[in-house]
């Protein structure tokens, strides 16, 4: 969607300076250097990134016989490997290329613990045409490695510019001793660079008709991977973008408004000759015009497209032009988005096109206008305040992938001025679904066999929203064997050794949303591991009936704030029939109340209560998480709620025979 914008910018820049040419700056390593000095503590670390230097320089020069803006990217890295496992992980280096002539220079060497240097044998290069659909790579192996060796390589790659924005991650699971970044451009091209998660924002300087944006950081700690936290989005990184071409005046470039208009032109404008007649014919054939209201039309269109069309990879007109798409019954992601957009426009349904990022990668920053954030697309319907994900075939209206929510996005609205159509845009917040939309509820009635050999649980499990989205939409398409396997997985929450019978399921229509009708599975679960005998007493592990719970008992200092995947609620009701002639001694153990509020709203909690009706104990549990983000200073509250559920797992009721 965005590529045509970059091409347009590149032409403006090149035409303004068609005679400009400059030699890129050259970088090299120290020819004869000693190994880095490390401490005994450093020797215990499997890997240390001793140096991570990255340089990007934009230059206008001849490329394939004509003037083009190219970028030279240099990467100089030194890695200390202290273990055999680390050597195995780092002894191969992958360099992404842009054709056979894109490698300007490349060299590598190893320095072992005794200072012996082994230089790269250039005959060891191998070419890989396409790696996981990313592109071509050059790969080479580092030789002469042993524990406490240093791996060093430096390369420069030249590529034709296809975009004026990017992202550099500087943090990983390994500590970095020295990190630096240099972005160099002709004086008239002004880039902005913003640091995230502790890296500084960068200002520029001008020297010899070149503009420099640089930083250097001594010591970046290893990133910590923690439960209930995203990883990539918390890494220290830089985002950069071209903001001004001063040869054209000081007009800000690559703005959200500019992006919105170009996206609108690519996605929301249709051929009156070839595309719109096909759309009208389709709407008439599928009887979309006659449906009662907009919500019915929205759902019918989505079900029709997601049932009858396939998303394929391709870039020709067959994949994006709607007359071709409707005939072929396939499209790429942009083509599918155009199909939704065209039909909803034809049906006069008010909607917005929304572009956002996935917040587990990088949360959308509306204050920094980089197109790197415009990765995921969806539609928003103001009348219902609901969203739809056109290219997510298993999702239905009202649900989009949870990492797209609790995030900002660029909202694009179609407006008509006279006979012309254009767009207006704004950055707005995309709220997450409320907790009651994603449920995993258990209703269980428990009877004991006469000899206390087993507990028989009649169970009903209701799974909805994001908890069900991975299996409910495809359930009806599974074969009998896979359905049986899935049923058993969903019903063995008490014990893997349980005997499960009489299973039945409800709500398996792929065209219904799991937030409207949850997946329901019912059955009988016979379990022998819930009961233990001691003298004239029986111990019943009632806590196991809710299934194994997550735990956060470690006192290790928390580094990252909590970021939940989605809001959620768990309702459980457990009914236990007390065997005749027995009493339960410790019913008050079932009571728990761990709840927290913020700004007068319930944010998270675990509450369990009980009552006795005749010979039946009825336990009601409500566990809820109404907040995606929990700050570090409130982590202990979150931990207490998680552990309250885990503590309930440990509750054992004592059944004692009456005299």
C-alpha positions in Angstrom: 0.0 0.0 0.0 2.8 2.4 0.9 5.4 1.7 -1.8 4.1 4.2 -4.3 4.6 7.0 -1.7 8.3 6.2 -1.4 8.8 6.1 -5.1 7.2 9.6 -5.4 9.5 11.0 -2.6 12.6 9.5 -4.2 11.8 11.2 -7.6 11.4 14.6 -5.9 14.7 14.2 -4.1 16.6 13.1 -7.2 15.1 15.6 -9.6 16.0 18.5 -7.2 19.7 17.4 -7.1 20.2 15.5 -10.3 23.8 16.5 -10.6 24.7 15.9 -7.0 27.2 13.1 -6.3 29.2 12.3 -3.3 31.5 9.5 -2.2 30.1 7.6 0.8 32.3 7.6 3.9 34.4 4.5 4.4 34.8 2.5 7.6 37.2 -0.1 8.6 38.2 -2.1 11.6 41.5 -1.7 13.5 44.0 -3.8 11.6 46.0 -5.0 14.6 44.2 -4.9 17.9 44.3 -6.8 21.1 41.4 -8.8 22.6 39.0 -6.9 24.9 39.8 -7.2 28.6 37.0 -9.0 30.5 36.4 -9.8 34.1 35.8 -13.2 35.7 32.1 -12.3 35.9 32.1 -11.6 32.2 33.6 -15.0 31.5 30.5 -16.6 33.0 28.2 -14.9 30.5 27.6 -17.0 27.4 27.7 -14.0 25.0 28.7 -10.4 25.2 28.2 -8.0 22.3 31.4 -6.0 22.7 30.7 -3.6 19.8 27.6 -2.9 17.7 28.2 -0.1 15.2 25.8 0.7 12.5 26.1 3.4 9.8 23.6 4.4 7.1 24.5 6.9 4.5 22.1 8.2 1.8 23.9 9.2 -1.5 22.6 10.3 -4.9 24.7 8.5 -7.6 24.5 6.5 -10.8 22.6 3.3 -10.3 21.7 1.0 -13.2 22.5 3.8 -15.7 20.6 6.6 -14.1 20.6 8.9 -11.1 19.1 7.2 -8.0 19.1 7.7 -4.3 21.0 4.8 -2.7 21.8 3.9 0.9 25.1 2.4 2.1 24.6 0.3 5.2 27.7 -0.6 7.2 27.5 -3.0 10.2 30.6 -3.6 12.4 30.1 -6.1 15.2 32.3 -7.8 17.7 30.9 -10.7 19.7 32.5 -12.6 22.6 31.4 -16.2 22.7 32.3 -18.1 26.0 30.6 -21.4 25.4 30.3 -24.1 22.7 26.6 -23.4 22.5 27.3 -19.7 21.8 29.8 -20.7 19.1 27.2 -22.8 17.4 24.8 -19.9 17.5 27.1 -17.2 16.2 29.6 -18.9 13.9 27.5 -18.2 10.8 26.8 -14.6 9.6 23.9 -13.7 7.3 24.1 -10.5 5.3 20.9 -9.5 3.4 21.7 -8.4 -0.1 19.9 -6.5 -2.9 21.2 -8.3 -6.0 24.7 -9.6 -7.0 26.4 -6.2 -6.9 25.0 -4.9 -3.6 27.9 -6.1 -1.5 30.5 -3.3 -1.4 32.9 -4.9 1.1 32.9 -7.6 3.6 35.4 -9.2 5.9 35.4 -11.2 9.1 37.9 -12.7 11.5 38.1 -14.6 14.8 40.5 -14.0 17.7 40.9 -16.8 20.1 41.6 -16.6 23.8 45.3 -16.6 23.2 45.1 -13.8 20.6 45.5 -15.9 17.5 43.7 -14.3 14.5 42.0 -16.3 11.8 40.8 -14.2 8.8 37.7 -15.1 6.8 38.4 -17.2 3.7 36.5 -15.3 1.0 35.9 -18.6 -0.8 33.6 -19.6 2.0 30.8 -17.3 1.0 27.5 -18.9 0.0 24.6 -17.3 -1.8 21.0 -17.9 -0.6 18.4 -16.7 -3.1 15.5 -16.4 -0.7 15.3 -17.1 3.0 11.8 -17.5 4.4 10.4 -15.0 1.8 12.6 -12.2 3.2 15.0 -12.0 0.3 18.6 -12.9 -0.8 21.4 -13.4 1.7 25.1 -14.0 1.6 26.2 -16.4 4.3 29.7 -17.2 5.6 31.1 -19.2 8.5 33.6 -17.9 11.1 36.5 -20.3 11.6 39.0 -20.8 14.4 36.5 -20.5 17.2 36.8 -21.8 20.7 35.3 -20.6 24.1 36.5 -17.1 25.0 36.9 -16.2 21.3 35.9 -13.0 19.6 33.9 -12.9 16.4 34.4 -9.8 14.4 32.9 -8.8 11.1 32.3 -5.6 9.1 30.4 -5.3 5.9 28.9 -2.6 3.7 25.8 -3.2 1.5 24.5 -0.8 -1.1 20.8 -0.7 -1.9 18.5 1.4 -3.9 16.2 3.4 -1.6 12.6 2.1 -1.5 11.6 3.8 1.7 12.6 6.7 4.0 12.0 5.2 7.4 13.3 2.3 9.4 13.9 0.8 12.8 17.0 -0.4 14.6 16.9 -2.7 17.6 19.9 -2.4 19.9 18.9 -4.7 22.7 18.6 -8.5 22.8 19.1 -11.3 25.3 22.8 -10.5 25.5 24.5 -7.4 27.1 26.0 -4.8 24.8 29.2 -2.9 25.8 29.2 -0.3 23.1 26.5 0.6 20.7 26.5 3.4 18.1 24.4 4.7 15.2 25.2 7.2 12.4 22.7 8.3 9.8 24.3 10.5 7.2 22.5 12.2 4.3 23.0 15.1 1.9 22.5 18.4 3.7 19.1 19.0 2.1 17.6 15.7 3.5 16.7 16.1 7.1 15.9 12.9 9.1 14.4 12.6 12.6 15.4 9.8 14.9 13.6 8.9 18.1 14.8 6.6 20.8 12.5 4.2 22.7 12.8 2.4 26.0 15.8 4.3 27.3 17.6 5.2 24.1 18.0 9.0 23.5 16.3 11.1 20.8 18.9 12.2 18.3 19.6 15.7 17.0 21.6 16.4 13.8 24.7 18.4 12.8 26.0 19.5 9.4 29.6 19.1 8.2 31.0 19.4 4.7 27.5 19.5 3.1 26.4 16.4 4.9 23.9 16.0 7.7 24.9 13.7 10.6 22.5 12.1 13.2 24.5 10.0 15.7 24.5 8.4 19.1 26.8 6.3 21.2 25.8 4.3 24.3 28.2 2.5 26.6 26.4 -0.5 28.1 23.0 -1.8 27.2 21.8 -4.5 29.6 20.5 -7.9 28.4 16.7 -7.8 27.8 14.7 -9.9 30.3 11.9 -12.1 29.1 9.1 -12.1 31.7 5.6 -13.6 31.9 2.7 -11.2 31.2 5.0 -8.8 29.3 5.7 -8.2 25.6 9.3 -8.7 24.5 10.2 -6.9 21.3 8.2 -3.8 22.1 10.2 -3.3 25.3 13.6 -3.5 23.6 15.7 -0.4 23.3 15.4 0.8 19.7 15.6 3.7 17.3 12.9 4.7 14.7 14.0 7.1 12.0 12.2 8.9 9.1 12.8 11.6 6.5 11.0 14.7 7.6 12.2 17.5 5.3 13.7 18.0 1.8 14.8 21.6 2.2 15.5 21.9 -1.5 11.7 21.9 -1.9 11.2 24.4 0.9 10.6 23.6 4.6 7.4 21.5 4.2 7.1 18.5 6.4 7.2 15.2 4.6 5.8 11.7 5.4 3.0 13.1 7.5 0.0 11.0 8.6 -2.2 13.1 6.3 0.0 12.4 3.4 0.1 8.7 4.2 -3.7 8.6 4.5 -4.3 10.3 1.2 -1.9 7.9 -0.6 -3.4 4.9 1.1 -6.8 6.2 0.2 -5.9 6.5 -3.5 -4.5 3.0 -3.5 -7.3 1.3 -1.6 -10.4 3.3 -1.7 -10.6 4.6 -5.3 -12.1 2.3 -7.9 -12.4 2.2 -11.7 -15.9 3.4 -12.8 -15.5 1.4 -16.0 -14.3 -2.0 -14.8 -14.5 -2.3 -11.0 -17.7 -0.5 -9.8 -20.0 -2.4 -12.3 -18.7 -5.7 -10.9 -19.3 -4.6 -7.3 -22.9 -3.5 -8.1 -23.5 -6.9 -9.8 -22.1 -8.8 -6.9 -24.2 -6.8 -4.3 -27.3 -7.5 -6.3 -26.6 -11.2 -6.8 -25.9 -11.7 -3.1 -28.9 -9.6 -2.1 -26.9 -7.3 0.1 -29.1 -4.3 -0.8 -32.2 -6.0 0.6 -30.9 -6.7 4.1 -32.6 -5.0 7.0 -29.9 -2.9 8.5 -26.2 -2.0 8.3 -25.1 -4.5 10.9 -26.8 -7.3 9.0 -25.1 -6.1 5.8 -21.7 -5.9 7.5 -21.9 -9.4 8.7 -23.3 -10.8 5.4 -20.5 -9.2 3.4 -17.8 -10.5 5.7 -19.2 -14.0 5.8 -19.5 -14.1 2.0 -15.9 -12.8 1.3 -14.3 -14.9 4.0 -16.1 -18.1 2.8 -15.6 -17.6 -0.9 -12.3 -15.8 -1.4 -8.7 -16.9 -0.7 -5.7 -14.7 0.2 -2.7 -15.4 -2.0 0.7 -13.8 -2.4 1.1 -11.9 -5.7 1.4 -8.3 -7.0 -0.1 -8.3 -10.5 -3.4 -6.8 -11.4 -5.1 -10.2 -10.9 -4.5 -9.8 -7.1 -5.8 -6.2 -6.6 -8.1 -5.1 -9.3 -11.6 -6.0 -8.3 -13.0 -7.2 -11.6 -10.2 -9.7 -11.6 -10.5 -10.5 -7.9 -14.3 -11.2 -8.2 -13.7 -13.5 -11.1 -10.7 -15.3 -9.7 -12.0 -15.6 -6.1 -8.6 -14.8 -4.7 -6.6 -11.6 -3.9 -3.6 -10.5 -2.0 -4.1 -8.7 1.3 -4.5 -5.3 -0.4 -7.0 -6.8 -2.9 -9.1 -8.3 -0.1 -9.1 -4.9 1.7 -10.2 -3.1 -1.5 -13.0 -5.6 -1.9 -14.4 -5.0 1.6 -13.9 -1.2 1.1 -15.7 -1.2 -2.3 -18.7 -3.2 -1.1 -19.3 -1.2 2.1 -19.0 2.0 0.2 -21.5 0.8 -2.4 -23.9 -0.1 0.5 -23.5 3.4 2.0 -22.2 1.9 5.3 -20.3 4.5 7.3 -16.8 3.2 8.1 -13.2 4.1 8.4 -10.0 2.5 7.2 -7.6 2.0 10.1 -3.9 1.3 9.9 -1.9 0.4 13.0 1.0 -1.6 14.4 1.0 -4.8 16.4 1.8 -3.6 19.9 3.9 -6.7 20.8 6.3 -5.5 18.0 6.1 -1.7 18.7 3.2 0.3 20.1 1.9 2.9 17.6 3.4 6.3 18.4 1.0 8.9 17.0 3.6 11.7 17.7 6.2 10.2 15.4 5.0 10.0 11.9 6.9 7.0 10.6 5.2 4.7 8.1 6.8 1.7 9.9 3.7 1.7 12.1 1.3 1.3 9.2 1.5 -2.5 9.1 -2.0 -3.9 10.0 -5.3 -2.9 8.4 -8.8 -3.0 9.7 -12.2 -1.3 9.3 -14.0 0.7 11.9 -17.8 1.3 12.0 -18.7 4.3 14.1 -22.4 3.4 14.5 -21.6 0.2 16.4 -18.1 1.2 17.6 -16.9 -2.1 16.3 -13.9 -3.3 14.2 -13.4 -5.8 11.5 -10.1 -7.4 10.2 -10.5 -8.0 6.4 -7.4 -10.2 6.0 -7.9 -12.3 9.1 -10.1 -15.0 7.7 -10.9 -16.7 11.1 -12.0 -13.5 12.8 -15.5 -12.0 12.5 -17.0 -8.6 12.9 -16.4 -7.2 16.4 -13.0 -8.9 16.9 -9.6 -8.1 15.5 -6.3 -9.6 16.7 -5.8 -8.4 20.3 -2.3 -7.0 19.7 -3.9 -4.5 17.3 -6.0 -3.1 20.1 -5.1 -1.1 23.2 -3.1 0.9 20.7 -3.3 4.0 18.5 -4.0 3.9 14.8 -4.4 6.1 11.8 -8.2 6.4 11.0 -8.9 7.4 7.3 -12.4 8.7 6.4 -13.8 9.1 2.9 -15.2 12.6 2.2 -16.9 14.0 -0.9 -16.2 17.6 -2.0 -18.4 18.3 -5.0 -17.8 15.4 -7.4 -14.4 14.7 -6.0 -13.6 12.1 -3.3 -10.7 12.5 -0.9 -9.8 11.6 2.7 -9.4 13.1 6.1 -7.5 11.4 8.8 -6.7 11.4 12.5 -4.8 9.3 15.0 -7.1 7.7 17.6 -7.0 5.1 20.3 -8.3 1.6 19.5 -9.8 0.3 22.7 -9.5 -3.4 23.8 -12.5 -5.6 24.1 -14.0 -5.7 27.7 -13.2 -8.6 29.9 -16.7 -10.2 29.5 -15.9 -10.7 25.7 -13.2 -13.3 26.4 -14.4 -16.0 28.8 -13.4 -19.5 29.9 -16.1 -20.5 32.3 -16.5 -23.9 34.0 -19.6 -25.3 35.6 -19.0 -28.6 37.4 -21.2 -30.8 39.5 -19.3 -33.5 41.4 -20.6 -36.8 42.8 -18.4 -39.3 44.6 -18.6 -43.0 43.9 -19.9 -45.1 46.8 -16.5 -46.4 47.7 -14.7 -43.0 47.2 -12.6 -44.6 44.4 -13.4 -41.7 42.1 -15.1 -38.4 41.6 -17.5 -38.1 38.7 -17.6 -34.5 37.4 -20.4 -33.4 35.1 -18.8 -30.5 33.4 -19.8 -27.7 31.1 -17.1 -25.4 29.7 -17.8 -22.2 27.9 -14.9 -20.7 25.9 -15.4 -17.4 24.1 -13.7 -14.4 22.6 -9.9 -14.6 22.2 -9.8 -17.8 24.2 -11.7 -19.6 21.4 -10.6 -17.8 18.3 -7.9 -20.3 17.5 -10.2 -23.3 17.3 -13.9 -22.4 17.3 -13.9 -21.0 13.7 -12.2 -24.1 12.3 -13.9 -26.7 14.4 -16.5 -27.7 11.8 -13.7 -28.3 9.2 -11.7 -30.7 11.4 -11.9 -34.5 10.7 -13.3 -36.8 13.4 -9.9 -37.7 14.8 -8.8 -34.1 15.3 -12.2 -33.2 16.8 -11.7 -36.0 19.3 -8.2 -34.8 20.2 -9.4 -31.3 20.6 -12.4 -32.3 22.7 -10.1 -34.3 25.0 -7.7 -31.4 25.4 -10.5 -29.1 26.3 -11.9 -31.5 28.9 -8.8 -32.8 30.6 -8.3 -29.6 32.5 -8.7 -31.5 35.9 -6.3 -34.3 35.1 -4.5 -35.7 32.1 -5.5 -39.2 33.4 -9.2 -38.5 33.5 -11.7 -40.8 31.8 -13.9 -38.5 29.6 -17.3 -39.6 28.2 -20.5 -38.3 26.8 -18.9 -35.3 25.1 -21.1 -32.9 23.1 -20.3 -29.5 21.6 -22.3 -26.4 20.6 -21.7 -23.2 18.5 -19.4 -24.5 15.8 -20.6 -22.4 12.9 -17.4 -20.7 11.4 -19.4 -17.6 10.5 -20.4 -16.7 14.0 -18.3 -14.6 16.3 -17.0 -16.3 19.5 -17.8 -13.1 21.4 -21.5 -13.5 20.5 -21.8 -17.3 20.9 -19.0 -19.0 22.9 -17.9 -22.5 22.1 -19.6 -24.9 24.6 -18.4 -28.4 25.4 -20.0 -30.7 27.9 -19.2 -34.1 29.2 -18.6 -36.4 32.2 -15.1 -36.6 33.7 -14.2 -39.5 35.9 -11.1 -38.8 38.1 -9.4 -41.0 40.6 -6.7 -38.5 41.6 -9.0 -36.0 43.4 -9.5 -38.2 46.5 -7.1 -39.4 49.1 -7.9 -41.4 52.3 -6.4 -41.0 55.7 -8.0 -43.0 58.5 -11.7 -42.2 58.6 -11.2 -39.0 56.6 -11.2 -38.3 52.9 -9.3 -35.4 51.3 -11.0 -33.9 48.2 -8.8 -31.7 46.0 -11.5 -29.3 45.1 -9.0 -26.7 43.8 -8.0 -29.0 41.0 -11.4 -28.7 39.5 -10.7 -25.3 38.0 -7.6 -26.6 36.2 -4.0 -25.8 36.6 -3.4 -22.0 37.3 -0.5 -19.8 36.4 1.8 -18.8 39.3 4.0 -15.8 40.1 5.6 -16.8 43.3 9.1 -15.7 42.5 10.4 -12.7 44.4 12.8 -11.8 41.6 12.7 -8.1 40.9 10.3 -7.3 38.1 11.8 -5.4 35.2 8.9 -4.9 32.8 5.4 -3.6 33.4 2.6 -6.1 32.9 1.0 -6.1 29.5 -1.8 -8.5 29.2 -2.8 -10.0 25.8 -6.4 -9.1 26.4 -9.0 -8.4 29.1 -10.6 -11.6 30.3 -12.9 -13.2 32.9 -13.2 -16.7 34.4 -16.4 -17.7 36.0 -16.5 -21.1 37.8 -19.2 -22.7 39.7 -18.5 -26.0 41.5 -21.2 -28.0 43.1 -20.1 -30.8 45.4 -22.6 -33.3 46.7 -21.7 -34.2 50.3 -21.9 -38.0 50.7 -24.4 -39.2 53.2 -22.9 -39.6 56.6 -20.1 -37.2 56.1 -19.4 -33.6 57.0 -16.9 -31.1 55.6 -14.7 -29.5 58.2 -12.9 -26.6 56.5 -15.4 -24.9 54.2 -14.1 -21.5 55.1 -10.9 -22.3 53.2 -13.0 -21.7 50.0 -13.3 -18.0 50.8 -10.9 -15.7 49.0 -11.2 -12.0 48.2 -8.3 -10.4 46.4 -9.4 -7.4 44.4 -8.0 -4.1 43.4 -9.4 -0.8 42.0 -8.0 2.2 40.2 -9.8 5.5 39.7 -12.9 4.0 41.1 -13.0 1.1 38.7 -12.4 -2.6 39.4 -9.2 -3.5 37.6 -8.5 -7.1 38.6 -9.6 -9.6 41.2 -10.1 -13.2 42.4 -13.2 -13.7 44.5 -14.5 -17.1 45.7 -17.5 -17.7 48.0 -19.5 -20.7 49.0 -22.9 -21.6 50.4 -24.5 -24.9 51.5 -27.9 -25.9 50.3 -29.0 -29.2 51.8 -26.3 -31.8 50.9 -24.8 -29.6 48.2 -21.8 -27.2 48.5 -22.0 -24.5 45.9 -18.7 -22.6 45.2 -18.8 -19.5 43.0 -15.6 -18.0 41.7 -15.1 -14.8 39.7 -11.6 -14.0 38.4 -11.3 -11.0 36.2 -8.7 -8.8 34.5 -10.1 -5.5 33.2 -6.9 -3.7 32.5 -4.3 -4.5 29.7 -1.4 -2.4 31.1 -0.4 -2.7 34.7 2.5 -0.4 35.8 5.5 -1.6 37.6 4.4 0.1 40.9 1.2 -2.0 40.8 2.9 -5.3 39.8 2.4 -6.7 43.3 -1.3 -6.2 43.0 -1.4 -8.2 39.8 0.8 -10.9 41.3 -1.5 -11.3 44.2 -4.5 -11.9 42.0 -2.6 -14.4 39.8 -1.4 -16.2 42.9 -4.9 -16.2 44.5 -6.0 -18.4 41.6 -3.0 -20.6 42.1 -3.6 -20.8 45.8 -7.2 -21.9 45.2 -5.6 -24.8 43.2 -4.2 -26.0 46.5 -7.4 -26.1 48.5 -8.3 -29.6 49.8 -11.6 -30.2 51.6 -11.7 -32.6 54.5 -14.6 -35.0 54.5 -15.1 -36.7 57.9 -17.5 -39.4 58.7 -20.1 -38.4 61.3 -20.7 -40.5 64.4 
